[in-house]
């Protein structure tokens, strides 16, 4: 058996990066953190002077795969730049939200694979103290350390020795091209942020949230392969295009453009909570010129059937699907409804529905926040037994009916205070003389408010009931 003396020790440092000052309230929402990898030499008893003097090959990159503890892949062989700093190989930081993660693949490669972290149960796993997968946590405002050991890979090894079927890495020159994504608004063309992914068949070779502007797209690829670029951004139609790198680069050069320019169309969008299917009801003065992209490659005219319902079943293995509805009749949609499992949502964006008057969701999981601040004629909100947590209204909103029954102990006090305040001002200013707030629990005896508002909001709620004649349920609180 070959004894391996060249063992490297990797220290994973997790930084919670905050943009605010130290004086901010500790109750502020969690901000994204970052992870940074530091590769440092480990002492070996049989090495000269007790040290390994192995250096990384020129141009070597780090490739990591990271998943959540629920199994959802966050990075798949994500390329990370390594920089030599005082004898240490330090990576650029990777953004991660606060949470628990698992490091599943770890490979260092230049022109060829140089170092690999072995998988548990593989023949070479015995040479490291803790083989992959390795769990780690990103916490708020802390630095976490995780040590991962890698072994050298040479011509005497095979990927199977490390527990890999193959490494799936093809090194090529990069960046390949620049990408700019924009939309047309009242001021003309404007850059917008976007989630960009590049697929090769069923495999995702690039996935990154890009800021507004011109972004370099670099990924380890094949000049002969066919790729698909997928762009998803809440409030805009999903965009896909197939390409090969030589054709794309030739087109950009011949046109004299510095970047691939893509304009996204405004849309009503949502992300499914489950992967079995999606369904919603839609009513409008005209729906003839609307298209729905179900996020799985199915794009079709939006044609409501029974009870104004639109429905689609999924057969793929994605956890969630990004659905977009777009077209010339977007501003004619007046009512939307989501019910039961197919109506359960992770996200929804209603910004581009100026004529929306009624929104309903029942017996289906609501997103963490539903923002109605861009729907000026909204008349009714109904979210019943939806585990709803928060909604946002425009400060001058005049919503006559807000029905939130059955969201027992899930609704946030701050959001209920906001609803009561907006309704109270609408009543006091005469913009909404009479209205209804149904805020009671269900399946409890006695029925009570879904969450207790602040004392100030409670006084306003009583004034709506006693002074302005609004219908409030429960009527005793």
C-alpha positions in Angstrom: 0.0 0.0 0.0 1.4 3.4 -0.9 2.0 5.6 2.2 1.0 9.2 1.6 3.2 11.7 3.4 1.9 14.8 1.6 -1.2 15.7 3.5 -2.6 19.2 3.5 -4.8 20.7 6.2 -7.6 23.1 5.1 -9.0 25.6 7.5 -12.5 26.8 6.5 -13.2 30.2 8.0 -16.7 31.5 7.8 -17.3 35.2 8.0 -20.7 36.8 8.7 -20.4 40.0 6.7 -22.5 42.9 7.8 -23.0 46.1 5.9 -24.5 48.0 8.8 -22.7 49.7 11.7 -22.1 48.2 15.1 -24.8 50.3 16.6 -27.6 48.5 14.7 -30.3 46.7 16.6 -29.5 43.0 17.3 -33.0 42.1 16.1 -32.3 43.1 12.5 -32.8 40.4 9.9 -29.8 38.1 9.3 -27.4 39.2 6.5 -25.6 36.9 4.1 -22.3 35.7 5.3 -19.2 34.4 3.5 -16.9 31.4 3.6 -13.2 31.6 2.9 -10.9 28.6 2.5 -7.3 28.7 3.7 -5.0 25.8 2.6 -2.1 25.4 5.0 0.7 22.8 5.3 0.4 20.0 7.9 3.3 18.5 9.7 4.2 14.9 8.7 6.5 12.9 10.9 8.3 11.2 8.0 8.8 14.3 6.0 12.2 16.2 6.0 12.3 18.4 9.1 8.8 17.3 9.9 7.3 19.5 7.1 5.9 19.0 3.6 7.3 21.6 1.2 4.8 20.9 -1.5 3.6 24.0 -3.5 0.4 24.4 -5.5 0.7 24.2 -9.3 0.6 27.5 -11.1 -2.9 28.7 -11.9 -4.5 26.1 -9.6 -8.2 26.7 -8.7 -10.3 25.3 -6.0 -13.6 23.6 -6.9 -16.2 23.0 -4.1 -19.7 21.6 -3.8 -21.8 22.8 -0.9 -25.3 21.7 0.0 -27.8 22.5 2.7 -28.5 19.9 5.4 -31.8 19.3 3.5 -29.8 18.2 0.5 -30.4 21.3 -1.7 -27.2 22.0 -3.6 -26.0 25.6 -3.2 -22.7 25.4 -5.1 -21.9 22.6 -7.6 -18.1 22.4 -8.3 -18.0 26.1 -7.9 -14.7 27.5 -9.1 -12.9 29.6 -6.4 -9.7 31.6 -7.0 -6.7 30.7 -4.8 -4.1 33.4 -3.9 -0.7 32.7 -2.4 -0.4 34.9 0.7 2.7 34.4 2.9 2.9 30.7 2.1 -0.8 30.1 2.5 -3.2 29.5 -0.3 -6.3 31.7 0.5 -9.5 31.6 -1.5 -11.8 34.4 -2.5 -14.9 34.4 -0.2 -18.1 32.7 -1.2 -21.5 34.1 -0.1 -23.7 32.0 2.0 -26.8 32.8 4.0 -26.9 32.0 7.7 -27.6 28.3 8.2 -26.2 24.7 8.3 -24.3 23.4 5.3 -22.4 20.3 4.1 -19.2 20.3 2.1 -19.6 17.5 -0.3 -16.7 17.9 -2.9 -13.4 19.6 -2.6 -10.9 19.5 -5.5 -7.8 21.6 -6.4 -6.9 21.6 -10.1 -4.8 23.5 -12.5 -4.2 21.9 -15.9 -5.0 18.7 -14.1 -6.3 17.6 -10.7 -3.7 18.1 -8.0 -5.4 17.6 -4.6 -8.6 16.0 -3.5 -10.5 15.6 -0.2 -11.5 11.9 -0.1 -15.1 10.7 0.6 -16.0 8.6 3.6 -15.7 4.9 2.8 -13.3 5.4 -0.1 -9.9 3.5 -0.1 -8.0 6.7 0.8 -10.3 7.9 3.5 -8.2 6.2 6.1 -5.4 8.8 5.5 -7.4 11.7 6.7 -9.0 12.3 10.1 -12.4 13.5 8.8 -13.3 12.6 5.2 -16.1 14.3 3.3 -19.0 15.0 3.7 -18.3 17.5 6.5 -21.0 19.7 8.1 -20.4 23.3 9.0 -22.5 26.3 10.2 -22.6 29.9 9.1 -23.7 32.1 12.0 -24.5 35.8 12.4 -21.4 37.9 13.2 -19.1 35.0 14.0 -16.1 33.3 12.5 -16.3 29.6 12.4 -13.4 27.3 11.7 -13.4 23.9 9.9 -10.4 21.8 9.1 -10.5 19.6 6.0 -7.6 17.5 4.8 -6.7 16.9 1.2 -4.4 14.3 -0.4 -2.3 14.7 -3.6 -3.6 13.2 -6.8 -1.2 11.9 -9.4 -0.9 9.3 -12.2 -1.0 6.4 -9.7 -4.4 7.4 -8.5 -8.0 7.1 -9.9 -11.0 9.2 -8.9 -12.5 6.0 -7.4 -9.7 5.9 -4.9 -11.1 9.1 -3.4 -14.7 8.0 -3.6 -15.5 9.9 -6.8 -17.0 8.5 -10.0 -15.2 11.2 -11.9 -14.1 14.8 -11.1 -16.2 16.4 -13.8 -13.7 19.2 -14.3 -12.5 20.4 -17.7 -10.1 23.3 -17.4 -10.2 26.0 -20.2 -9.4 29.6 -20.5 -11.8 32.1 -19.1 -13.7 34.4 -18.7 -15.7 33.3 -21.7 -18.0 36.3 -22.1 -19.6 39.3 -20.4 -23.3 39.4 -19.7 -25.6 42.4 -19.1 -29.3 42.2 -18.2 -31.6 45.1 -18.3 -35.3 46.1 -18.6 -37.2 49.0 -20.1 -38.7 51.4 -17.6 -40.0 55.0 -17.7 -36.4 56.3 -17.8 -35.3 54.0 -20.6 -33.1 51.0 -20.3 -31.9 50.1 -16.8 -29.6 47.3 -15.6 -31.2 44.8 -13.2 -29.8 42.1 -11.0 -30.5 38.5 -12.0 -29.9 34.9 -11.0 -27.9 33.4 -13.9 -27.4 29.6 -14.4 -25.7 27.7 -17.2 -26.8 24.1 -17.8 -25.1 21.3 -19.7 -27.9 18.8 -20.1 -29.2 18.1 -16.6 -26.0 19.4 -14.9 -25.6 23.0 -13.7 -22.1 24.2 -14.5 -22.6 27.8 -13.4 -25.0 29.4 -11.0 -24.7 32.8 -9.4 -26.7 35.9 -8.4 -25.3 38.7 -10.5 -25.6 42.4 -9.5 -27.0 45.0 -11.9 -24.3 45.9 -14.5 -21.9 44.1 -16.8 -20.7 40.8 -15.3 -17.9 38.4 -16.4 -19.3 34.9 -16.9 -16.5 32.3 -16.2 -17.0 28.6 -15.8 -15.0 25.5 -16.5 -16.4 24.2 -19.8 -16.0 22.6 -23.2 -15.7 24.6 -26.4 -17.7 22.0 -28.3 -20.6 21.5 -25.8 -24.1 23.0 -26.1 -25.1 25.0 -23.1 -28.3 26.7 -22.0 -28.2 30.1 -20.3 -31.1 30.5 -17.8 -32.0 33.9 -16.3 -34.5 34.2 -13.4 -35.4 37.3 -11.5 -38.5 38.0 -9.5 -40.9 40.2 -11.4 -39.5 39.3 -14.8 -40.1 36.6 -17.4 -37.8 33.6 -17.2 -35.3 33.7 -20.1 -33.4 30.8 -21.7 -31.1 30.5 -24.7 -29.0 27.7 -26.0 -25.4 28.4 -27.2 -22.0 27.1 -27.9 -19.0 29.2 -26.8 -17.4 29.6 -30.2 -20.6 30.8 -31.8 -21.4 33.1 -29.0 -17.9 34.7 -28.9 -17.9 35.0 -32.7 -21.3 36.8 -32.6 -20.1 39.2 -30.0 -16.9 40.0 -31.8 -18.6 40.5 -35.2 -21.2 42.8 -33.7 -18.6 44.8 -31.8 -20.4 44.3 -28.5 -18.6 44.0 -25.2 -21.3 41.9 -23.6 -24.2 39.6 -24.3 -27.2 42.0 -23.8 -30.5 40.6 -22.8 -33.7 42.5 -22.0 -36.1 40.8 -19.6 -39.9 41.3 -19.9 -42.0 42.4 -16.9 -44.0 39.5 -15.4 -46.0 38.2 -12.5 -43.8 35.5 -11.0 -43.8 33.0 -8.2 -41.7 30.1 -6.9 -43.5 26.8 -6.1 -43.1 25.4 -2.6 -43.3 21.8 -3.7 -42.3 20.1 -6.9 -45.5 18.1 -7.8 -47.3 20.9 -9.6 -48.5 24.5 -9.7 -52.0 25.9 -10.0 -53.7 29.3 -9.7 -56.9 31.0 -10.7 -56.8 34.2 -12.7 -59.5 36.6 -13.7 -59.1 39.7 -15.9 -60.8 42.0 -18.4 -58.6 40.4 -21.1 -56.2 37.4 -20.9 -55.8 36.6 -24.6 -52.2 37.9 -24.8 -50.6 36.1 -21.8 -48.0 33.4 -21.7 -47.0 31.2 -18.8 -43.5 29.7 -18.4 -43.8 26.9 -15.9 -40.0 26.8 -15.3 -39.5 23.3 -16.5 -39.2 24.0 -20.2 -43.0 24.2 -20.8 -44.0 27.5 -22.2 -47.7 27.9 -23.3 -50.5 30.4 -23.7 -52.3 31.1 -20.5 -55.7 29.5 -20.9 -57.9 29.3 -17.8 -60.2 26.3 -17.7 -62.7 25.2 -15.0 -63.3 27.9 -12.4 -60.7 30.2 -14.1 -58.0 27.7 -13.0 -54.6 27.3 -14.7 -52.7 24.1 -13.7 -49.5 22.3 -14.5 -47.9 19.0 -13.2 -44.1 18.6 -12.9 -42.2 15.4 -13.7 -38.7 16.7 -13.1 -36.5 16.4 -10.0 -36.1 20.0 -9.0 -37.2 21.0 -5.5 -38.9 24.2 -6.7 -39.9 25.9 -9.9 -39.8 29.5 -11.0 -43.0 30.4 -12.8 -43.5 33.5 -14.8 -46.6 35.0 -16.5 -46.0 37.7 -19.1 -47.5 39.5 -22.1 -49.5 42.5 -23.2 -52.5 41.7 -21.0 -50.5 41.7 -17.8 -52.0 45.0 -16.8 -55.5 43.5 -17.2 -55.2 40.8 -14.5 -57.7 41.7 -11.7 -57.9 38.6 -9.5 -55.5 35.8 -8.4 -56.1 32.8 -6.3 -53.8 30.0 -4.9 -55.3 27.0 -3.0 -54.1 23.7 -1.5 -50.8 22.1 -2.2 -50.4 23.3 -5.8 -51.0 26.8 -4.6 -48.3 26.7 -1.9 -45.5 29.2 -2.6 -42.0 30.1 -1.5 -42.0 33.5 -3.2 -44.4 35.7 -5.2 -43.9 39.1 -7.0 -47.0 41.1 -7.9 -45.3 44.4 -8.7 -46.3 44.4 -12.4 -50.1 43.9 -11.8 -51.5 47.5 -11.6 -55.1 46.3 -12.0 -55.0 43.7 -9.3 -58.1 44.1 -7.2 -58.4 40.8 -5.3 -55.8 38.3 -4.0 -56.8 35.0 -2.4 -54.8 32.2 -0.8 -56.3 29.4 1.3 -55.3 26.1 2.7 -51.9 26.7 1.0 -48.6 27.8 2.4 -47.9 31.5 1.9 -44.5 33.0 1.2 -42.7 34.7 4.2 -43.7 38.1 2.8 -46.3 39.1 0.2 -45.8 42.7 -1.0 -48.9 44.5 -2.2 -47.4 48.0 -2.2 -47.4 48.2 -6.1 -51.1 47.3 -6.5 -52.8 50.7 -6.2 -56.4 49.5 -6.8 -56.2 46.4 -4.5 -59.6 45.9 -2.8 -59.5 42.6 -1.1 -56.8 40.4 0.5 -57.8 36.9 1.7 -55.2 34.6 3.2 -56.9 31.9 5.2 -55.1 29.1 7.0 -52.0 29.8 5.0 -49.4 30.1 7.7 -49.1 33.7 6.6 -46.4 35.7 8.3 -46.3 39.2 6.8 -47.8 41.4 4.1 -46.8 44.8 2.9 -49.3 47.5 2.0 -48.7 50.9 0.4 -48.9 53.7 2.9 -51.9 55.1 1.1 -53.6 51.8 0.4 -57.4 51.5 0.6 -58.0 47.8 1.0 -61.6 47.3 2.1 -61.4 43.6 3.0 -58.4 42.0 4.7 -59.2 38.5 5.8 -56.4 36.7 7.7 -58.3 34.0 9.6 -56.6 30.9 10.8 -53.0 32.1 10.6 -52.7 31.1 14.2 -49.5 32.3 15.9 -47.6 32.5 12.5 -48.4 36.2 11.7 -45.9 38.7 12.8 -46.9 41.5 15.2 -45.1 44.2 13.3 -47.0 43.2 10.1 -50.4 43.3 11.9 -49.5 46.7 13.4 -48.7 47.9 9.8 -52.1 46.7 8.5 -54.0 48.3 11.4 -52.1 51.6 11.0 -52.7 51.8 7.2 -56.4 50.9 7.7 -56.8 53.5 10.5 -55.3 56.3 8.5 -57.5 55.4 5.5 -60.6 55.7 7.8 -59.5 58.9 9.5 -58.7 60.6 6.2 -62.0 59.5 4.7 -60.4 57.4 1.9 -62.0 54.2 3.3 -64.9 55.0 5.6 -65.9 51.4 6.2 -64.0 48.2 5.9 -63.5 44.7 7.3 -60.5 43.2 9.2 -61.0 39.5 9.9 -58.0 38.7 12.2 -59.3 35.8 14.3 -57.8 32.4 14.9 -59.6 29.2 13.8 -60.0 25.9 15.6 -59.4 27.6 19.0 -61.9 28.2 21.9 -62.4 31.0 22.3 -61.3 32.6 19.1 -58.8 35.4 19.5 -56.6 37.6 17.5 -54.0 35.7 15.3 -51.3 37.7 17.1 -51.6 40.4 19.8 -50.8 43.8 18.3 -48.8 46.5 20.1 -50.7 48.7 22.6 -50.8 51.6 20.1 -52.2 49.4 17.3 -54.7 47.9 19.7 -56.1 51.4 20.4 -56.4 52.1 16.7 -58.1 48.7 16.1 -60.7 49.6 18.8 -61.2 53.0 17.2 -61.9 51.4 13.8 -64.5 49.2 15.5 -66.1 51.7 17.9 -65.7 55.1 16.1 -65.6 54.3 12.4 -67.9 51.3 12.3 -65.5 48.8 10.7 -66.2 45.1 11.0 -63.5 43.6 13.2 -63.3 39.9 14.1 -63.0 38.8 16.8 -65.1 41.7 18.1 -63.7 41.3 21.6 -60.0 41.9 22.2 
